[in-house]
Amino acid sequence: MCTKRWRRVYRLLKSWGRPVQYSVFACYLRDGELRAVMQALAEVIDPAEDRVHLWLVCGQCQRRMHVLGRGGRIEPLPAVWVVSEE
């Protein structure tokens, strides 16, 4: 992903979630919000060159998640989507 597009993706995802690692965001999204983020991402990326991953982390998985180091846990909401490029 070129730097210009990466910055646009980063700003977009930061407005919806919390960066937890370089290019990895935890976003608490309801269905309509997920569709809005996916549409916005589709308008920013170049599908021939870029790749963005979206993973649903269910409540049960989130309860079993361990966080080491700084930052701590993010407060739970209905669904967690982990969004990452590459």
All heavy atoms as an XYZ file, in Angstrom:
707
protein
N       0.858     -1.163      0.000
C       0.000      0.000      0.000
C       0.904      1.226      0.000
O       1.840      1.309      0.789
C      -0.893     -0.022      1.247
C      -1.866      1.138      1.316
S      -3.041      1.066      2.700
C      -3.971     -0.377      2.342
N       0.619      2.140     -0.874
C       1.438      3.341     -0.928
C       1.193      4.182      0.331
O       0.152      4.066      0.992
C       1.162      4.148     -2.195
S      -0.302      5.189     -2.139
N       2.158      5.004      0.670
C       2.110      5.792      1.902
C       0.879      6.690      1.968
O       0.238      6.800      3.014
C       3.393      6.638      2.022
O       4.520      5.758      1.964
C       3.425      7.401      3.325
N       0.521      7.307      0.864
C      -0.631      8.216      0.849
C      -1.922      7.458      1.183
O      -2.717      7.897      2.022
C      -0.748      8.890     -0.514
C      -1.875      9.884     -0.609
C      -1.892     10.537     -1.982
C      -3.051     11.511     -2.115
N      -3.062     12.151     -3.428
N      -2.126      6.298      0.551
C      -3.328      5.508      0.835
C      -3.279      4.956      2.249
O      -4.289      4.920      2.948
C      -3.496      4.380     -0.182
C      -4.026      4.857     -1.513
C      -4.524      3.716     -2.380
N      -3.613      2.599     -2.518
C      -2.636      2.521     -3.421
N      -2.414      3.517     -4.254
N      -1.873      1.451     -3.487
N      -2.102      4.515      2.701
C      -1.970      3.984      4.056
C      -2.378      5.044      5.079
O      -3.104      4.740      6.023
C      -0.531      3.527      4.316
C      -0.385      2.953      5.693
C      -0.611      1.662      6.070
C      -0.027      3.665      6.877
N      -0.409      1.526      7.419
C      -0.042      2.744      7.937
C       0.311      4.979      7.148
C       0.263      3.100      9.247
C       0.617      5.333      8.451
C       0.597      4.405      9.481
N      -1.942      6.282      4.886
C      -2.315      7.358      5.812
C      -3.825      7.587      5.814
O      -4.427      7.814      6.863
C      -1.594      8.654      5.449
C      -0.165      8.667      5.888
C       0.436     10.060      5.697
N       1.863      9.995      5.895
C       2.775     10.285      4.989
N       2.411     10.714      3.795
N       4.052     10.186      5.265
N      -4.439      7.536      4.646
C      -5.892      7.723      4.564
C      -6.616      6.578      5.280
O      -7.576      6.805      6.014
C      -6.337      7.818      3.109
C      -5.880      9.120      2.448
C      -6.306      9.222      1.013
N      -7.772      9.367      0.949
C      -8.469      9.190     -0.163
N      -7.878      8.854     -1.290
N      -9.777      9.347     -0.156
N      -6.149      5.345      5.074
C      -6.739      4.192      5.754
C      -6.538      4.329      7.264
O      -7.464      4.105      8.045
C      -6.143      2.865      5.229
C      -6.517      1.691      6.122
C      -6.579      2.616      3.798
N      -5.344      4.724      7.677
C      -5.046      4.879      9.102
C      -5.985      5.903      9.744
O      -6.585      5.648     10.790
C      -3.585      5.306      9.292
C      -3.182      5.386     10.737
C      -2.647      4.273     11.374
C      -3.336      6.560     11.475
C      -2.279      4.323     12.713
C      -2.982      6.622     12.807
C      -2.450      5.505     13.414
O      -2.090      5.559     14.739
N      -6.136      7.066      9.127
C      -7.022      8.105      9.668
C      -8.471      7.619      9.711
O      -9.188      7.863     10.679
C      -6.907      9.393      8.862
C      -5.645     10.174      9.159
C      -5.693     11.572      8.571
N      -5.880     11.596      7.129
C      -4.905     11.615      6.230
N      -3.644     11.632      6.619
N      -5.170     11.645      4.941
N      -8.889      6.929      8.659
C     -10.250      6.410      8.614
C     -10.492      5.440      9.762
O     -11.468      5.564     10.509
C     -10.499      5.715      7.270
C     -11.801      4.938      7.157
C     -12.970      5.898      7.030
C     -11.752      3.986      5.999
N      -9.603      4.466      9.923
C      -9.789      3.460     10.967
C      -9.645      4.056     12.365
O     -10.345      3.645     13.291
C      -8.818      2.303     10.764
C      -9.078      1.475      9.515
C      -7.999      0.429      9.334
C     -10.463      0.856      9.553
N      -8.772      5.032     12.505
C      -8.611      5.674     13.811
C      -9.886      6.410     14.212
O     -10.200      6.526     15.400
C      -7.420      6.622     13.795
C      -7.010      7.068     15.172
C      -5.706      7.791     15.171
C      -5.378      8.189     16.604
N      -4.247      9.080     16.647
N     -10.651      6.882     13.249
C     -11.906      7.560     13.569
C     -12.982      6.565     14.018
O     -13.966      6.959     14.638
C     -12.397      8.379     12.371
O     -12.876      7.546     11.345
N     -12.802      5.277     13.733
C     -13.782      4.254     14.098
C     -13.322      3.355     15.237
O     -14.130      2.646     15.820
C     -14.098      3.373     12.893
C     -14.964      4.036     11.898
C     -14.554      4.715     10.776
C     -16.374      4.120     11.902
N     -15.626      5.197     10.097
C     -16.782      4.842     10.770
C     -17.366      3.644     12.754
C     -18.097      5.100     10.467
C     -18.688      3.894     12.454
C     -19.039      4.613     11.325
N     -12.028      3.323     15.495
C     -11.534      2.380     16.495
C     -10.253      2.845     17.137
O      -9.855      4.001     17.016
N      -9.610      1.922     17.795
C      -8.397      2.216     18.549
C      -7.228      1.438     17.952
O      -7.311      0.216     17.799
C      -8.616      1.780     19.993
C      -7.421      1.910     20.857
C      -7.762      1.458     22.260
N      -6.536      1.305     23.009
C      -6.437      0.645     24.131
N      -7.501      0.072     24.651
N      -5.301      0.547     24.748
N      -6.137      2.127     17.618
C      -4.972      1.383     17.136
C      -4.375      0.565     18.282
O      -4.173      1.086     19.366
C      -4.004      2.468     16.655
C      -4.464      3.733     17.278
C      -5.901      3.571     17.649
N      -4.166     -0.719     18.047
C      -3.589     -1.578     19.079
C      -2.183     -2.025     18.719
O      -1.468     -2.552     19.555
C      -4.480     -2.812     19.363
C      -5.783     -2.392     19.996
C      -4.719     -3.622     18.119
N      -1.817     -1.828     17.480
C      -0.488     -2.166     16.990
C      -0.352     -1.471     15.641
O      -1.348     -1.042     15.058
C      -0.366     -3.686     16.832
C       1.022     -4.173     16.526
C       1.069     -5.697     16.467
O       0.113     -6.375     16.796
N       2.189     -6.215     16.030
N       0.846     -1.366     15.143
C       1.060     -0.754     13.839
C       0.150     -1.422     12.815
O       0.215     -2.629     12.603
C       2.536     -0.915     13.458
C       2.899     -0.322     12.126
C       3.040      1.046     11.995
C       3.104     -1.130     11.031
C       3.378      1.593     10.778
C       3.446     -0.589      9.802
C       3.581      0.777      9.680
O       3.910      1.319      8.480
N      -0.742     -0.656     12.239
C      -1.670     -1.128     11.208
C      -2.693     -2.143     11.702
O      -3.280     -2.865     10.893
C      -0.912     -1.711     10.009
O      -0.168     -0.704      9.378
N      -2.921     -2.219     12.993
C      -3.960     -3.095     13.541
C      -4.851     -2.254     14.435
O      -4.366     -1.553     15.315
C      -3.366     -4.273     14.343
C      -4.462     -5.117     14.962
C      -2.455     -5.116     13.464
N      -6.158     -2.333     14.215
C      -7.129     -1.538     14.957
C      -8.176     -2.443     15.556
O      -8.604     -3.409     14.927
C      -7.829     -0.532     14.027
C      -6.941      0.549     13.547
C      -6.055      0.331     12.503
C      -6.970      1.805     14.129
C      -5.218      1.321     12.054
C      -6.141      2.812     13.689
C      -5.261      2.571     12.652
N      -8.631     -2.114     16.755
C      -9.800     -2.757     17.347
C     -10.950     -1.776     17.188
O     -10.880     -0.644     17.667
C      -9.561     -3.065     18.814
N     -11.976     -2.195     16.494
C     -13.123     -1.335     16.226
C     -14.380     -2.028     16.738
O     -14.654     -3.163     16.369
C     -13.267     -1.076     14.730
S     -11.825     -0.341     13.952
N     -15.128     -1.370     17.583
C     -16.402     -1.889     18.071
C     -17.486     -1.346     17.157
O     -17.799     -0.162     17.196
C     -16.635     -1.453     19.514
C     -15.649     -2.067     20.469
C     -14.529     -1.375     20.869
C     -15.846     -3.361     20.935
C     -13.620     -1.946     21.730
C     -14.936     -3.947     21.798
C     -13.819     -3.237     22.202
O     -12.927     -3.809     23.043
N     -18.030     -2.206     16.309
C     -18.948     -1.755     15.268
C     -20.229     -2.567     15.264
O     -20.199     -3.789     15.391
C     -18.285     -1.899     13.888
C     -16.940     -1.210     13.696
C     -16.318     -1.646     12.382
C     -17.102      0.288     13.757
N     -21.322     -1.895     15.079
C     -22.587     -2.563     14.817
C     -22.651     -2.809     13.302
O     -21.839     -2.298     12.559
C     -23.737     -1.697     15.300
C     -23.770     -1.615     16.827
C     -24.793     -0.623     17.325
N     -24.849     -0.595     18.770
C     -23.975      0.031     19.556
N     -22.951      0.678     19.031
N     -24.107      0.008     20.867
N     -23.627     -3.601     12.859
C     -23.692     -3.984     11.442
C     -23.663     -2.784     10.493
O     -22.929     -2.778      9.519
C     -24.931     -4.831     11.162
C     -24.803     -6.234     11.722
O     -23.665     -6.683     11.942
O     -25.845     -6.875     11.938
N     -24.467     -1.773     10.763
C     -24.510     -0.593      9.895
C     -23.184      0.145      9.878
O     -22.752      0.651      8.839
N     -22.526      0.181     11.026
C     -21.221      0.843     11.099
C     -20.180      0.048     10.330
O     -19.342      0.628      9.638
C     -20.804      1.001     12.561
C     -21.680      1.947     13.341
C     -21.403      1.921     14.828
O     -21.068      0.844     15.367
O     -21.539      2.988     15.450
N     -20.239     -1.267     10.438
C     -19.304     -2.104      9.682
C     -19.458     -1.860      8.188
O     -18.474     -1.701      7.470
C     -19.519     -3.584     10.003
C     -18.689     -4.557      9.173
C     -17.198     -4.338      9.399
C     -19.091     -5.985      9.465
N     -20.700     -1.822      7.719
C     -20.928     -1.562      6.289
C     -20.371     -0.196      5.889
O     -19.776     -0.056      4.823
C     -22.418     -1.660      5.973
C     -22.910     -3.096      5.884
C     -24.317     -3.188      5.327
N     -25.325     -2.615      6.221
C     -25.879     -3.250      7.239
N     -25.531     -4.495      7.499
N     -26.792     -2.665      7.988
N     -20.536      0.812      6.744
C     -20.019      2.153      6.449
C     -18.501      2.148      6.373
O     -17.906      2.759      5.475
C     -20.497      3.153      7.504
N     -17.844      1.450      7.297
C     -16.376      1.369      7.283
C     -15.907      0.632      6.038
O     -14.965      1.065      5.363
C     -15.845      0.679      8.558
C     -14.361      0.360      8.433
C     -16.101      1.549      9.782
N     -16.551     -0.474      5.710
C     -16.147     -1.240      4.530
C     -16.316     -0.417      3.258
O     -15.452     -0.464      2.374
C     -16.933     -2.552      4.462
C     -16.532     -3.525      5.550
S     -17.487     -5.042      5.573
C     -16.989     -5.792      4.044
N     -17.397      0.327      3.166
C     -17.610      1.170      1.995
C     -16.543      2.261      1.920
O     -15.982      2.518      0.852
C     -18.997      1.800      2.044
C     -19.298      2.653      0.832
C     -20.717      3.207      0.863
O     -21.509      2.898      1.755
N     -21.038      4.027     -0.115
N     -16.246      2.890      3.047
C     -15.223      3.940      3.064
C     -13.854      3.368      2.704
O     -13.093      3.987      1.950
C     -15.189      4.614      4.432
N     -13.532      2.184      3.224
C     -12.257      1.544      2.889
C     -12.184      1.221      1.400
O     -11.145      1.415      0.765
C     -12.062      0.264      3.705
C     -11.685      0.440      5.159
C     -11.814     -0.878      5.906
C     -10.271      1.005      5.287
N     -13.283      0.731      0.844
C     -13.311      0.386     -0.582
C     -13.044      1.603     -1.451
O     -12.471      1.481     -2.544
C     -14.656     -0.240     -0.942
N     -13.422      2.781     -0.969
C     -13.187      4.006     -1.728
C     -11.749      4.514     -1.591
O     -11.308      5.313     -2.406
C     -14.167      5.086     -1.271
C     -15.608      4.758     -1.617
C     -16.609      5.698     -0.975
O     -16.192      6.700     -0.356
O     -17.812      5.418     -1.085
N     -11.035      4.039     -0.574
C      -9.676      4.524     -0.310
C      -8.612      3.606     -0.906
O      -7.627      4.072     -1.467
C      -9.440      4.675      1.216
C      -7.985      4.970      1.522
C     -10.340      5.759      1.787
N      -8.819      2.301     -0.779
C      -7.759      1.374     -1.200
C      -7.777      1.141     -2.712
O      -8.765      1.421     -3.383
C      -7.864      0.022     -0.459
C      -9.097     -0.761     -0.912
C      -7.842      0.208      1.048
C      -9.094     -2.207     -0.471
N      -6.680      0.613     -3.188
C      -6.585      0.136     -4.568
C      -6.658     -1.387     -4.489
O      -5.707     -2.030     -4.048
C      -5.266      0.578     -5.190
C      -5.070      0.059     -6.607
O      -5.866     -0.796     -7.059
O      -4.115      0.511     -7.259
N      -7.783     -1.997     -4.875
C      -7.938     -3.442     -4.695
C      -6.924     -4.274     -5.476
O      -6.701     -5.436     -5.140
C      -9.368     -3.723     -5.150
C      -9.786     -2.535     -5.934
C      -8.950     -1.381     -5.477
N      -6.299     -3.704     -6.476
C      -5.279     -4.442     -7.227
C      -3.951     -4.491     -6.475
O      -3.128     -5.361     -6.734
C      -5.074     -3.794     -8.593
N      -3.741     -3.576     -5.528
C      -2.469     -3.504     -4.809
C      -2.590     -3.687     -3.307
O      -1.631     -4.098     -2.657
C      -1.805     -2.142     -5.056
C      -1.343     -1.928     -6.464
C      -0.580     -0.632     -6.611
O      -0.088     -0.100     -5.597
O      -0.485     -0.146     -7.743
N      -3.738     -3.346     -2.732
C      -3.881     -3.294     -1.279
C      -4.749     -4.431     -0.768
O      -5.525     -5.021     -1.501
C      -4.522     -1.960     -0.861
C      -3.768     -0.763     -1.412
O      -2.539     -0.863     -1.592
O      -4.406      0.265     -1.661
N      -4.597     -4.703      0.538
C      -5.406     -5.729      1.178
C      -5.707     -5.269      2.606
O      -4.827     -4.831      3.323
C      -4.649     -7.055      1.204
C      -5.408     -8.160      1.876
C      -4.687     -9.494      1.804
N      -3.312     -9.371      2.224
C      -2.278     -9.924      1.575
N      -2.470    -10.616      0.492
N      -1.058     -9.777      2.018
N      -6.961     -5.397      3.010
C      -7.381     -5.077      4.368
C      -8.131     -6.291      4.909
O      -8.997     -6.839      4.239
C      -8.295     -3.826      4.402
C      -8.794     -3.563      5.806
C      -7.559     -2.603      3.871
N      -7.770     -6.724      6.112
C      -8.412     -7.868      6.752
C      -9.391     -7.373      7.803
O      -9.092     -6.436      8.533
C      -7.374     -8.745      7.470
C      -6.355     -9.328      6.569
N      -6.432    -10.615      6.115
C      -5.237     -8.805      6.031
C      -5.390    -10.857      5.333
N      -4.654     -9.769      5.264
N     -10.538     -8.041      7.921
C     -11.533     -7.742      8.943
C     -11.871     -9.051      9.648
O     -12.281    -10.016      8.996
C     -12.802     -7.154      8.317
C     -12.582     -5.893      7.486
C     -13.694     -5.714      6.485
C     -12.468     -4.697      8.390
N     -11.693     -9.103     10.965
C     -12.010    -10.297     11.740
C     -13.013     -9.952     12.819
O     -12.814     -9.002     13.580
C     -10.773    -10.866     12.441
C      -9.765    -11.470     11.558
C      -9.791    -12.696     10.966
C      -8.513    -10.883     11.173
N      -8.648    -12.903     10.241
C      -7.841    -11.796     10.361
C      -7.890     -9.664     11.455
C      -6.602    -11.552      9.822
C      -6.655     -9.411     10.910
C      -6.015    -10.352     10.099
N     -14.059    -10.737     12.917
C     -15.005    -10.600     14.009
C     -14.451    -11.361     15.205
O     -14.067    -12.521     15.089
C     -16.369    -11.172     13.621
C     -17.392    -11.246     14.751
C     -17.733     -9.843     15.257
C     -18.639    -11.965     14.289
N     -14.395    -10.687     16.341
C     -13.993    -11.326     17.585
C     -15.255    -11.410     18.441
O     -15.773    -10.396     18.898
C     -12.892    -10.518     18.313
C     -12.518    -11.190     19.621
C     -11.671    -10.354     17.421
N     -15.770    -12.614     18.628
C     -17.028    -12.784     19.367
C     -16.816    -12.495     20.852
O     -15.690    -12.435     21.334
C     -17.572    -14.190     19.161
S     -16.586    -15.473     19.961
N     -17.915    -12.329     21.565
C     -17.851    -12.033     22.992
C     -17.106    -13.092     23.777
O     -16.324    -12.791     24.673
N     -17.351    -14.367     23.449
C     -16.662    -15.449     24.146
C     -15.161    -15.388     23.889
O     -14.354    -15.546     24.797
C     -17.229    -16.800     23.712
C     -16.623    -17.965     24.451
C     -17.246    -19.286     24.047
O     -18.148    -19.334     23.205
N     -16.789    -20.364     24.629
N     -14.777    -15.138     22.646
C     -13.350    -15.018     22.308
C     -12.736    -13.813     23.008
O     -11.610    -13.873     23.489
C     -13.168    -14.888     20.804
S     -13.687    -16.343     19.882
N     -13.493    -12.721     23.047
C     -12.971    -11.511     23.674
C     -12.720    -11.739     25.161
O     -11.721    -11.272     25.705
C     -13.933    -10.351     23.471
C     -13.358     -9.047     23.968
C     -14.309     -7.894     23.774
O     -15.452     -8.089     23.397
N     -13.842     -6.715     24.047
N     -13.602    -12.492     25.824
C     -13.406    -12.760     27.259
C     -12.158    -13.602     27.499
O     -11.537    -13.524     28.550
C     -14.636    -13.457     27.831
C     -15.805    -12.519     28.054
C     -16.927    -13.191     28.812
N     -17.570    -14.266     28.065
C     -18.508    -14.092     27.137
N     -18.922    -12.881     26.842
N     -19.040    -15.125     26.519
N     -11.788    -14.425     26.513
C     -10.603    -15.275     26.661
C      -9.332    -14.592     26.175
O      -8.257    -15.175     26.245
C     -10.807    -16.579     25.910
C     -11.885    -17.428     26.550
C     -11.955    -18.778     25.940
N     -12.126    -18.686     24.487
C     -12.743    -19.569     23.754
N     -13.264    -20.630     24.309
N     -12.843    -19.416     22.453
N      -9.458    -13.374     25.662
C      -8.306    -12.647     25.142
C      -7.418    -12.174     26.297
O      -7.923    -11.726     27.321
C      -8.788    -11.431     24.331
C      -7.710    -10.739     23.569
S      -8.308     -9.284     22.656
C      -9.888     -9.769     22.032
N      -6.127    -12.311     26.131
C      -5.163    -11.846     27.122
C      -4.424    -10.651     26.556
O      -4.044    -10.655     25.382
C      -4.158    -12.945     27.477
C      -4.813    -14.156     28.061
N      -5.212    -14.219     29.366
C      -5.159    -15.328     27.494
C      -5.768    -15.391     29.593
N      -5.750    -16.085     28.462
N      -4.221     -9.644     27.373
C      -3.484     -8.457     26.957
C      -2.286     -8.311     27.886
O      -2.440     -8.257     29.103
C      -4.367     -7.185     27.028
C      -3.569     -5.964     26.627
C      -5.606     -7.348     26.160
N      -1.114     -8.274     27.315
C       0.114     -8.072     28.081
C       0.688     -6.717     27.721
O       0.575     -6.267     26.591
C       1.139     -9.165     27.757
C       0.677    -10.600     27.979
C       1.745    -11.564     27.488
C       0.382    -10.839     29.444
N       1.295     -6.054     28.668
C       1.934     -4.779     28.379
C       0.975     -3.617     28.503
O      -0.113     -3.718     29.063
N       1.379     -2.499     27.936
C       0.600     -1.278     28.110
C      -0.675     -1.269     27.283
O      -0.834     -2.035     26.361
C       1.401     -0.018     27.795
C       2.363     -0.107     26.718
C       3.107      1.175     26.468
N       2.951      1.416     25.027
C       2.498      2.517     24.517
N       2.195      3.518     25.270
N       2.370      2.646     23.224
N      -1.543     -0.411     27.645
C      -2.783     -0.259     26.899
C      -3.965     -0.918     27.567
O      -5.003     -0.315     27.711
N      -3.800     -2.142     28.001
C      -4.903     -2.835     28.653
C      -6.031     -3.183     27.716
O      -5.949     -3.031     26.503
N      -7.084     -3.648     28.283
C      -8.259     -4.098     27.555
C      -9.137     -2.927     27.161
O      -9.241     -1.945     27.861
C      -9.056     -5.014     28.471
C      -9.680     -6.155     27.799
C     -10.359     -7.011     28.855
N      -9.687     -8.271     29.014
C      -9.836     -9.271     28.167
N     -10.597     -9.143     27.130
N      -9.215    -10.401     28.358
N      -9.806     -3.077     26.048
C     -10.787     -2.097     25.595
C     -12.147     -2.568     26.106
O     -12.446     -3.753     26.074
C     -10.785     -1.996     24.056
C      -9.399     -1.610     23.564
C     -11.818     -1.004     23.574
C      -9.246     -1.692     22.067
N     -12.967     -1.654     26.568
C     -14.278     -2.025     27.100
C     -15.105     -2.767     26.053
O     -15.170     -2.353     24.905
C     -15.033     -0.780     27.568
C     -14.424     -0.158     28.805
C     -14.336     -1.123     29.978
O     -15.319     -1.813     30.276
O     -13.259     -1.194     30.589
N     -15.759     -3.868     26.441
C     -16.526     -4.662     25.484
C     -17.812     -3.975     25.032
O     -18.461     -3.289     25.789
C     -16.834     -5.943     26.255
C     -16.750     -5.565     27.679
C     -15.756     -4.436     27.767
N     -18.136     -4.179     23.771
C     -19.390     -3.763     23.167
C     -19.950     -4.961     22.412
O     -19.369     -6.034     22.449
C     -19.160     -2.564     22.238
C     -18.890     -1.235     22.941
C     -18.561     -0.174     21.908
C     -20.045     -0.779     23.795
N     -21.052     -4.812     21.666
C     -21.679     -5.979     21.048
C     -20.771     -6.824     20.161
O     -20.836     -8.029     20.199
C     -22.815     -5.370     20.220
C     -23.093     -4.069     20.864
C     -21.807     -3.601     21.443
N     -19.951     -6.231     19.347
C     -19.075     -7.006     18.465
C     -17.770     -6.252     18.294
O     -17.727     -5.045     18.271
C     -19.725     -7.220     17.102
N     -16.697     -6.989     18.200
C     -15.375     -6.405     17.997
C     -14.885     -6.842     16.637
O     -14.913     -8.018     16.305
C     -14.374     -6.921     19.061
C     -13.002     -6.334     18.834
C     -14.852     -6.613     20.460
N     -14.433     -5.891     15.858
C     -13.808     -6.192     14.582
C     -12.368     -5.763     14.673
O     -12.069     -4.632     15.036
C     -14.502     -5.446     13.442
C     -15.827     -6.028     13.134
C     -17.015     -5.721     13.719
C     -16.096     -7.050     12.191
N     -18.009     -6.487     13.197
C     -17.472     -7.308     12.244
C     -15.316     -7.771     11.299
C     -18.080     -8.263     11.450
C     -15.924     -8.706     10.498
C     -17.293     -8.949     10.579
N     -11.445     -6.647     14.376
C     -10.037     -6.310     14.321
C      -9.735     -6.065     12.852
O      -9.957     -6.945     12.012
C      -9.149     -7.432     14.887
C      -7.687     -7.057     14.781
C      -9.533     -7.723     16.345
N      -9.235     -4.884     12.558
C      -9.001     -4.484     11.174
C      -7.503     -4.303     10.995
O      -6.858     -3.629     11.771
C      -9.745     -3.177     10.856
C      -9.541     -2.791      9.411
C     -11.214     -3.296     11.192
N      -6.960     -4.901      9.950
C      -5.521     -4.848      9.731
C      -5.240     -4.800      8.236
O      -5.951     -5.403      7.446
C      -4.860     -6.079     10.329
O      -3.523     -6.185      9.925
N      -4.189     -4.081      7.878
C      -3.720     -4.172      6.495
C      -2.573     -5.161      6.498
O      -1.787     -5.216      7.432
C      -3.267     -2.816      5.970
C      -1.985     -2.391      6.586
C      -1.138     -1.506      5.718
O      -0.752     -1.909      4.626
O      -0.836     -0.440      6.185
N      -2.511     -5.995      5.483
C      -1.499     -7.024      5.325
C      -1.587     -7.976      6.441
O      -1.441     -8.447      7.256
C      -0.093     -6.439      5.225
C       0.011     -5.424      4.146
C       0.224     -5.981      2.741
O       0.632     -7.125      2.597
O      -0.029     -5.270      1.806
